[in-house]
Structure formats: C-alpha cells, structure tokens
Amino acid sequence: MTEPAPQKPAGSRNRRLALVALSGAGLALAAGLWLSNAGSPNAAQCPAMAEAATRIDAASTGELAALQATGFGRGFADLAFTDAEGKPVSIADFAGKGLLVNFWASWCVPCREEMPALEALAARHNGADFMVLPINLDIGADGGEKARAFLEEGNWPNLPLYADATFRAFDRLKTEGVAIGLPATLLLDTEGCELAVLQGPAHWDSPDGDRVVEALKAEL
C-alpha cells in the first residue's frame, strides 16, 4: 500500500520553512521583499491563484519542503533570454507547458551539484505539458562556452542551453523579491504565471520532486 504523502504545516509556518536555506541579512532581505511584493504592481500581470498555490504547497514536503507556493499573480511571460544559438527567446515561447525554470551558473557549486537531479527529473517528466527550463547566468566573453562545456561534460540531454549573459532576468527576480542568490527556481503555469519559488538547491530527483511536478501538472 502506498504511504500517504507527509503533511506540510500551513500558514505562517510555511513561510518560515521556505526561508530556512537563507541566513543573516539575506534572510531578512528575502523575507521583507517576499512580503512587500505580494501586493506590488507586477501582481496585476496574472490572476491570483491561491487555490492552486495551496495544492502545490501541500505537495511540497520532505526534500522539497523549502519550496514556497505563491500564486500572487506575478507574471514572467516576458522574461527574456537566449537559446543555444544566441537567438532571443522568452518564457512566452514555451506557452502551453508548465515550467520549472532553474537559474544556474557554472561557477555556482550548489548549481553544479543540483544538475544531475534536474536531468533525472526532466528525463521522467519533460513532455507536451511540462519542461525543466534551465537558464544559465555565466557572464563575460567566454561565459557561454563555459556553460556549454559544463553541460556537455555532464552529458545531460534533457537540459538544453539557455542563457542570460546580461543578468537582466535574474536582476528582475531580485528586484521583485523572488530570489537573492543561485540556484533559484520558479514554477510557472502554461501562461508564465508564478505558482511557486525556491531559493537554493533541492533534491529534485526524489518522490518529493515527482510529487511537486505532478501537482503542477494537475493545475495546467
């Protein structure tokens, strides 16, 4: 018989749990920004999705307990970056898919350690309705080559190279109080609307990771 998913505390306790990976001044900054942006002008970009966020929150236990379901109404369809050939793309180009958008850099040790788990998750779940979308943030003239070499060395066919060498996309996340460091992850619905955020790495290749992805798919 399948064991029931462990229950996750609700309300303000979830907020504290989502912030445990942060520390010191970073913790205070993230908490303040997260709370203040709940009612920011950006919230008008998407409808608020409290019920969907609640269901994702209930699924985010164990290894994914720090995932913070939001559903405030922040939209990222216009978030811009480039593909492997350097052509401009945006989140809107992936409309119709639920997205796990992971911001990473080759110089970020926790990002590097998280990659195999993201590859395994993508191998199981990528399809017509879902995609793991990694966005690299290596900057400088050789940033793209460093990122490409890292992915090729890892042999992760389900993690394509997308990048933002300008760092503008991540600066936006910091400005809106979504993230303060790498790695950082967004869960977005088919219209690019934010349903959950995670600051820091996670063991995505786990039953807990599968449960979160299935909960996201159920909302699409």
N, C-alpha and C positions, 0 to 999 in steps of 0.2 A: 504494500500500500504506500502511495506517495506521501511523504511527510508534508504537512502544510507549511506554507511559507511563514517564516517568523514574522511577528508583528512589529511594526515600527511605531514608536511613540509619535503622537500628533502634536500640532500646535507649536508653541514656542520651543519645546524640546527639540523639534526637528531643526529649527533654525540654529540652535547651538550645535547640534550634531553636524550640520553642513559646514560649520566653520572650524571644526576641530583640527583640520590639516593646516590651518593658518596659525600664526603666532605673533606675539608682540604688537608692534604698531601696525603690521599688516593685517592682523585680526581686527583691530579696531577700525581701520580704514575700510576693510571689506564689509564689515557689518554695517557701518554707517552708510556707505554707498548703496548697499543692497536694500536697506530700508528706505532711504530717501528716494531711490529711483522707482519704487513701486508706483508712485504717482507722477512720474516725470512726463514731459511732453511726448517722449518716444512711445509711451504706453498706448497712444492712440493708433499706432500702426497696425495693430492686430486686436481682435476682440479678446477680452479677458477670458481665460479658460480654467477657472478654479476647479471645476469637477474633474477635468482631465488631469490637471496637476495633482489633485488628491489621489487619483488612481495610480499615477506614476509614483507618487510619494509612498504609497502603500507597498509597491513592488520593490522599492529601493532599500533593501536590507542587507545585512552581512557585509560582503566586500564592497557593496555599493551604498552603504548607509550614509555616506557623506554627500551623495547626490541630492541637490536641493531642487525639488519641484517648485516651479514659479507660476507660469501661466498668467503673468501680469498683463500681457498684451504687447510686450516688446517684439518688434519685427526685425528680421535680418535678411529679408529677400534681396535687398540692395547691397549687401556686404560684398565687396569686390576683391578679387584676387586673380591669379593667372593659372593656366594649365601647364602641362609639362613642356609645351612648345612656346610658352610665353604669351599665349593669346588671352585677352581679358575674359573673365567669366564672373558670375556672381551666384549667390545662393538661388536666385530666381531660375537659373538654368537647370536646377535639379527639382523643379516643381513637380509634384506628384509622388515624391519619395519622402518618407520620414528620414531625417538625417541625424547622425551622430557626428558632429563637427568637432574635430580634435585639433587644437593648436599646439604645434610642437616645433622644436629646433634640434639640430644635430648636436649642438653644444650642451643641451639640457639633459643631464644624466637621467632624471626620472622619466623624461620623454622617451629616451632610448630604451629604458627598461620596460616601458609600457607597450612598445610597438608589437612585440610578439603576441600579446594578449589581444590587441586590437585586430591584428591579422587573423587570429583564430576566430574572433567574433565575426569579422567581416566574411570569412570563408563560410560560416554557418548561416549568416542572415542576409548578406547582400542579395538584392534581387529587384524586382519591379517596384516594390513598395518600401524599400529601405536601403540605406547605404551608409557605410562608415566613410566620412569625408575628412581626410587629414589635410591640414593647411600648414605648410612649413613657413617658419619665420626667420630662417637664416638670411642675414643681410650682408651687403658687400658684393664686390665684383665676382667673387667665387662662391657666394652663398648657395646659389642654385646647384652648382656642381657638387658641393659638399653634401647637400641634401640628396641629390640623385645617387651619389656614390654610397651613401648610407643605406638607402632603400634597396639598391642593387645588391649590396653586400648581404643584407638581411634576407634577400630572396622572398619578399612579401608581395606576391602578385595581386593581392586584393587591396593594397594600399597605394593608390596612384599618387603621383607627384602633383600637388597643387601648392602654390606658394604666394606669399605676400612679402616681397622683398622690401616694400616701403614701410612695413609695420603699421600701416594705417588701420587695417582691420582690427588688429589687436589693441591699438590705441583707443579705438572706439569702444571695445569691450571694457577697457579700464575706465574710460570716461563715464560709461553708463553703469559702472559698479558691478559688472558681470564677472570680471577676473582681475587679478593683480599680478599673476605670475604664470609660469608654464610648468607642466601642461595644463591646459584648460579645455573643458568640453561643454558644448551646447547640445541639447536635444531639441530638434526643431520638427514641426509638423510639415505637411506637404506644401504649405504656403510660406514656409520660412519663419513661422511664429514660434517663439521660445516657449518650451514647456518645462525645461529643467536645465540646471547648470551644475558643473562640478569643477571645483578648484583643486588641482593636484591630480596625481595618477590614481588608477584603480585597477583591480584585477578583473578586467572585463571578460576574460576567458574563464568564466565560472557560472554555475547555475544562477547566481545572483545577477550577473551581467545578462544572461539569457532572459531572465525574468523581466528585467527593465526594458530590454528591446521588445519583447513580446507585448509588454504593457503599452509601449509607444505605438507599435503597430496596431494595436486594438483601438487606438484613438484616431487612426487615419481614415 
